[in-house]
Amino acid sequence: MQRVSPPTSDHVPVLPEAAAAALVTAPAATYVDGTFGRGGHARRILARLAPTGRLIAFDRDPAAAAAAATISDARFVFERTRFSRIAATLAQRGIARVHGMLLDLGVSSPQLDDPARGFSLRANGPLDMRMDPSQGESAAQWLARADVDELTRVLRDYGEERFAVSIAKAIVARRKHGASGPALATTADLAALVADAIPAKSRKDPGQHPATRTFQAVRIHVNQELEELAMTLDQAGALLEPGGRLVVISFHSLEDRIVKQFIARHAHPERTADARAARLPLRAGDLPQPRMRALGKVRADAAEIALNPRARSAVMRVAERTDVAWQA
């Protein structure tokens, strides 16, 4: 068995053993870790693989690439790219099917803990929020050009922010009256603006910063996280071998809803709008056949939450491919 080096940071993965156990059902097969992070899940997967097994890991974060370089294992390959390019990247390697895919969604603890990344309210830093700082617009650049309607939509849809309109108007007003360059350049700038835009008497949770939902919404938008997730799930269905597993760990309801609906759509195709619209008496054999089986969801237990509070909001869903031909 090849040596797997220890983790390179204090990052604690969520549901690591449960995820690896749910994913690896054929130790000699090929697996995908679509969100390598700092390698916590990847190391658990490698520990379960046979000498002939393979793990291809993906991440667009440069710090993830540095962490992946510390793994000395011939069964392991790292690709620095977004997970919506999994199918294309595997095809370049001549891989048409895999036996399992893991997605651990959202932002990692090391990303939150590094002020230079601009993800967190806890320490002031540049307003960046990009998973890959070399690609696309930063949060500051987007906030410097978006109009009230676009800002409102993002804050409402991705942050479920009740005061989306007020915050959007405050951002545009700040921009109009600010100096040259981005009116909002740091995380402290944005946090303070949002706090001023939300009436103090309307804050339901005194323990939560009033800008928490705004930061979530901006981060999701800048990284196109929900669009990436939807594209990747469709690829996963086509890539998985019959009997292969899809394991997805989500941390908020927007992500989990997409995952839940995806699994339900393919596990119960007879419930789709098209099937219901037909309104014809059909024999059981004529109904659309399920392409996936939902294997349930898992949450962290009290012991894990005590060690890793981030696990409190995690939901892990597991599904298995059937042998029915895949249709997106």
N, C-alpha and C positions, 0 to 999 in steps of 0.2 A: 504493500500500500504506500502511495506517495505521501510525502509530508505536507501537511497544511499548516502554514504559519499562523501564529495567534493574531487576534485582531490588532489593528494599528491605532485604535483610539478607545475612549471610554464609552463609545456609543453602544447602547444595549438594544438589540433587535427585539421587536415585539413578536410574541408567539413563535419563537424560533424552532423549538422542537416539534410543536404541533404542525407548523407549516411544512417542515421537512418530512415529517412522517406522512402527512396527507399527500404530499407531492410525489415522493419516490416510492413507486410500486414495482418497478423493474430496475434493479440496481445496475444492470449492464447497459441501460438505454441512455439516450441523449436528453438532457434537460436544459431549460432556459430560466435564468434568473433575470427578469426584465428590469429590475431596479437594484443594482448591486449595492449602492450606498457605501458602507464601509465593510461590507462582506460578511456581516453576521449570519445572514441566512445562507449565503453561498457556502460558508464553512460547514454548516450543519448538513447541507445537501451533499457536499463532497464526502463527508464522513459516512454517509449512507450508500455511496456509490461503490460498485465493484471496480476492479482495476481496469476493466474495459468500458466503464461508463464515461460519460462526458457531460460537462457543464459549460454552457456558453452564457456569459453574463453581459449585461448591457447597462450603461449609465451615461448620461451626457455631462455629468459634473466632473471637472478636472481633478478635484480632490478624490473622487471615487476611482479615477484611473490610477492615481498615485497609490491608493490603498490596494487596488487589484494587483499592482506590480509586486507586492510583497508576498503573494501567494505563489509558492513554488510547487506546482503540481501539473504533470503532463496532461491530466484530464481536464484542465481548466483553461478557458480562453476568455479574454475580455475584449469587448467592442465598445469604444466610446462613441455612442450615438443615442439618439432618442428612441424610446421603445416602440414608437410607431413604425420604425424601420426594421423591426425584427425580421419580418418575412423576407425583405429584400436582402438583408445582410446574411441571413442563413442561406438564401439561394446562391449568393456569391461563394459560399463555402461548400456548395453542393449538398446542402441539407434540405430535404423536402418535408420531413416529418420529425417531430420530437415527441417524447413520452410525457412531458409535463412542462408547465410554465407557471412561474411565480411572479406576482406583481405586488410589491409593498408600496402603497401609494403615498403621496404627500411629500412633505419636507422632513429631512432627517434631523436628529438632534445636533450633529456637528454643523450642519448648515445654519441652524437656529443660533448656535452658540458663537458663531463667527460674525462679529459686527460688520466686517467688510463685505459680507454677502447681502446685507440689507433685508433679511427676512424677519427679524425679531424686533419687538418693542422693548426688549429688556436692556439693550445697549445701543447707543447712537452710532450710526454708520451711514455710508452712502446708500441712497435709495435705489438699489439695484434689483434684487429679488429674482434674477435669472438663474435657473438651474445650470445653464452653460453661459457664463459671463461673456463669452466670445461671440455669441449668436443673438440676433434680434434686438429689440428695444428694451432698455432698462425700464423699471417702473417710473423713474424720474422723467425719462423721455416721453413715455406714454402720457403721464399726467400733465406734461407741458403742452400737449397738443389736443387731447381728447375734448370734445364738447360736452355740454351738460347732459344731453340725451344719452351719449355713449357711456359717460361716467355713471349716470343713474342706472342704466341697464346692468352694467357690470356689478356695481355695488349691491343692487337688488337681487340679481339672479345668482351671483357667485358668493355673496356674503350674507344674503337674506337680511340685509340691513334695512331697518324700518325708516331710517332717516337718510336714505340714499339721495333724495332730491336735495335736501339741505346741504349735505356734504359735497355733492357735485357742484352746487352753486358756489360754495365756499372755495373750492379748488379753483374754479374759473375766475372768481373774483380776486383771489390771491395772485393769480397769474397776470391779470390785467394791471394790477397795481404794484407788482414786484419789479425788481431790478432785472437787467438783461440776464439771459440764461434761465435754466429751470427754476421756477418759483419755489418748487419743493425739491430740495436736493438731498435731504437726509431723512432717516427714519424718525428722528425727533421732530423735524418740521411737519411731517404728515401726521404723526400722533397728536401733536399739539393742535393742529388745525381741526382734526376730527373731534377732539375733546371739546373745542370751543363751539363746534357746529351742533353738538347734541346737547339738549337741555339736561342739566344735572338731575332734575326731578324725574326724568324719563329713564334713567339708568336702572335696570332691574337687578343687575348683579353687581354689587359694589366691589366684588373681588376681581371682576374682569375689566380690563382697560377698555374704554369706549371705542378705541380704534381697532380692536381685535378683528371684528368682522370685515372692516375695510382692508386691513392687511391681508386677510385670507383672500378676499375678492380680487385685489390687485395682483397678488401672486398667482392665483389660478389663471387670470386673464393673460398676464405677461408670458406665462409658460404654456398656455393653451392646454392646461392639464386635462380638462374634461373631454376636449376634442381628441387629444392624444389617447386617452383611455378608451373611448368608443372605437377608434380605429384599431387599436391594439387588440381589443377583445374579438373583433371580427377576424383578425389575422390568426388569433389563437385557435379559434374554432377550426379553421382550415388547416392549421399546422399540426394539431394534435392527432396522434394515432388513435385508433379505437382502443379504449381502455385508458388512454392518457388523461391526466388530471390538469385542471385549471385551478389555481389557488390564488385568491386575491384578498389582500388585507387593506381595508379602507379605514379612514379616520374621521370622516364626516359624512353627513347624510347625502350630499350631492354625489359623491363618488359611489357610495354604497347603493344608491338608487339605480345608477347606471348598471352596476354589476348585477344586482338582483334582477332587474328587468331583462338584461341580456340572457342570463341563465334561464329565467322563466320562459322567455320567448322560444328558446331552443329546446327546453325540456318539455314544454307543453305547446307545441305548434298548433294544436287543435283549438287553442284559446285565442289565436291571433284574430285581428280584425277581418282579414280576408276569409279565414275559415268560417267565422260567424256570419259574414255577409252572404255567403253562399246559401245558407238556409235550406239546404237540401238534406233529405234523409240519407245518411251514409252508413254503410257497414263499418265495423271497427277496422277492418283491413284496408278500407279506402281512406281513412283519416290520415293526415300528415303524421309521420312517425318521428318520435323525438330524436334529436341529434346529440342531446346531452342529458345526463342524469344529475339532478341536484342532490348533493350529498350533505347539505346542511350548512350551518354556520357555527362558528366557535368564537367565544369571547375569552379574554384573559381571566384567570381566577384571582381571588383576593391576594394570594401570595405573590403572583407576578406583578400585580398592580402596586403592591407595597414596595417592591424593588424597583419598579419602572412605572411611575405615574402616567406616562404617555400611553401605556397600554389600556388605560381606562376606557377610552373612546374607540378602541380598535374592534372591528368586526371582520372576521375571516370567513369567506365563503368558498366552498369547494364544489366543483362539478367535474363530471367524468364524461368523456366522449363515448358515444355509442358507435356502432358500425354503419349507421345510416349516412349516406353521402351528404357532405356539407353544402349548405346553401346559405349565403350571407343574408 
